[in-house]
Amino acid sequence: MTDTNDLSQLEADILKAIDAAADLAALEAVRIGTLGKKGSVSQQMAALGKMAPEERKEFGQAVNLVKTRVSDALESRKALLEGAALEARLRSETADITLPVRLGPLSEGRIHPVSQVMDELIEIFADLGFAVAEGPDIETDDYNFTKLNIPEEHPARQEHDTFYFNPGEDGSRLVLRTHTSPVQIRTMLKQKPPIRIIAPGRVYRCDSDQTHTPMFHQIEALVIDEETHMGHLKWVLEEMCKAFFEVDQVTMRFRASHFPFTEPSAEIDIDKAALGKPGEWLEIGGCGMVHPNVLRNCGLDPDKYQGFAFGMGIDRMAMLKYGIPDLRAFFGADLRWLKHYGFSVLDQPTLSGGLSG
Ligand code: PHE
């Protein structure tokens, strides 16, 4: 084909095909069939080589024009089709964000009551200005006992039913911490007063029956300042219990007791009235003013600083608040139990929104 009329016909056919291409794939097929290596326009270009010079000049210009117009037409059709494809995708992917969360796999999972109670307590104490501190489950004998004013051979060591590791070469022993109180030591060693922390976590004692498991949970609190006293301790505990049990009034009882790391020391009982059983007392933990020896062991001057500490059983608090009868079931990993007593992943406890949903 060396005729410019034929060329016009070719161009017209191509432009028609471009217009008719319904999607990007069809358009690409037209492009390959025209401007591709063996395409119809490319073949015309190739034919130029065999022509006489004058003929070549005229026909060459004509072919070049066709090529340019075909390219332009391909480009604009492509832009149009891409725009339409995007439009269609956007339409098909619209999301109505006002719809409620769809119950998917997330709703299957459950928050364990212990985690729930920890989150609730952290929320309550955060509101009172306490920070969360942590320590390891595997603790040194020194932090778990000695620095807490429980020297070697002290009877309190036996009372704790400790899990000991084998002694190291230097004779020092690691233990599974028997309480969260070593976090007091860790905090005071690295932070100067004023101190206001809580430390929730696992603790271990070699003890197992209906009301004891070898691993359980405690929450420790420590406040050290220059003028902190027992009145503050009582107030904090009362506020905590009211917020935790979501009641306006709680009756508490402080029974004189003994812990080597506090002086004076008390055991904390609460009246189960809040739970519909007035007159029945439940022991929830121990407390007291931090012993001067403990302050000294952490490099704090007991003539300048004083403060209080308490430790409570989290599992017990969970049983009490949520009416869970058997402690051992907490750690049975029974999915039916977890489904029954567990909490929704999507409900975060907050003081403003309600702790327990
Ligand atoms: N650590 C004590 C226990 O486990 C509780 C406690 C903590 C008592 C802090 C007084 C002060 O029994």
Boltz pocket constraint, residues with backbone or C-beta under 6 A from the ligand:
constraints:
  - pocket:
      binder: B
      contacts: [[A, 178], [A, 179], [A, 180], [A, 181], [A, 220], [A, 221], [A, 259], [A, 262], [A, 266], [A, 285], [A, 286], [A, 287], [A, 288], [A, 309], [A, 310], [A, 311], [A, 312]]
      max_distance: 6.0
